[in-house]
Amino acid sequence: MSGEQLTYEEARAELVATVERLEAGGATLEESLKLWERGEQLADLCQSHLEGARERLRARTAAASDDDED
């Protein structure tokens, strides 16, 4: 990735397209390796977005729980 910041939806869509290109075959070994590496980057980015969302949900539910106890 070149410093770009994709949304979860953008990264997932690109990841799906990358996997489809790999599964279609026909790419050279070098092209396949570049696609694989990009797929790994995109998968990591998607995972990071999901973990961030989970943390935000945990923080909100914890805050709501704390408010209910008061």
N, C-alpha and C positions, 0 to 999 in steps of 0.2 A: 504494500500500500504506500502511496506517495503522500502521506500526510492528510489524505482526504478523510472526511468523517461522514460516513454513510449512515442513514437511519437503519433501524432493524429491517424494515421492509425492503429498502434498497439493497442491503447486503444479502438478505435472504433470496431476493429475486436474482441477483447476480450469481449467488451460490447455486441456485437451481439450474440456471443457464450453463454454468461451468460444468456441473455434473452431467448435464445432458450432452454437452460437447465431448466430455471424456467418454461417456457411455456409447456415443455414436461411433467412436473409433475414427480411424483415418488420419489422425494427427501423428506427426513425427514424434519420436521419443522426446526430443527437446521441447516441443510444443506441449506434449502431455505432461512433462515435468513442471513446466510453467503453469499450466492449468491446475495441476495438483497443488502446487505451492499457493496459488491464488485462492483455491478452494479452502486450504487450511487457514489462510488469513481471514477469509470471509466467515468461516465457521467460528473462529476465535472471536471475531467481532460480534457475531450473532450471540454467542455465549455471554460475552461481556454485557451486551444490551439486556439480555434476559436476567443475568445476575443483578444488574442495576435495578431493574424493575422489581425483582424479588425483594431486594433490600428496601426499596421505597415502600412496598406493600407492608413489609414487616414493621417498618418505622411507623407507618400510619396506623396499623392495627394495634401496635404497642401503645401508641399515644392515645388511641381511642379507648383502649382497655384501662389505661391510667386515668383518663377522664371519667370513666364509669365508676372507678373506685372512689373518687372524691365525693 
